[in-house]
Amino acid sequence: QVQLVESGGGLVQPGGSLRLSCAASGLTVSWYDMSWYRQSAGKERELVARISKGGGNTEYTDSVNGRFTISRDNAENTVTLQMNGLKPEDTGVYYCNADWQDSYRLSYWGQGTQVIVST
């Protein structure tokens, strides 16, 4: 049974930092493209950051580039999103996703963790 469990969300002031973690069981994170998505109130879920399977190439949405860093710990089977310089527009529920595609596709989601950036 595959499980992705996010942690690390919370309330932080603008300019602050948070570190989100996604602990995976039932799959090996280095075999999947691992991503963080977020969904803000009234908006569709959007991709924030992705780290590719194998070589670990990273990509970020423009609004977080230079502030957020996605990384993977193969030994711990976890994926982390370090978020610095947080802005109120970063507020939302952050979801971990594991995606694998070949002749068929496997995609798994965590339950999400809330991030609130506010004074």
Secondary structure, DSSP 8 states (H G I E B T S, - for coil): --EEEEE--EEE-TT--EEEEEEEESS-GGGSEEEEEEE-TTS--EEEEEE-TTT--EEE-TTTTTTEEEEEETTTTEEEEEE-S--GGG-EEEEEEEEEESSSEEEEE---EEEEE--
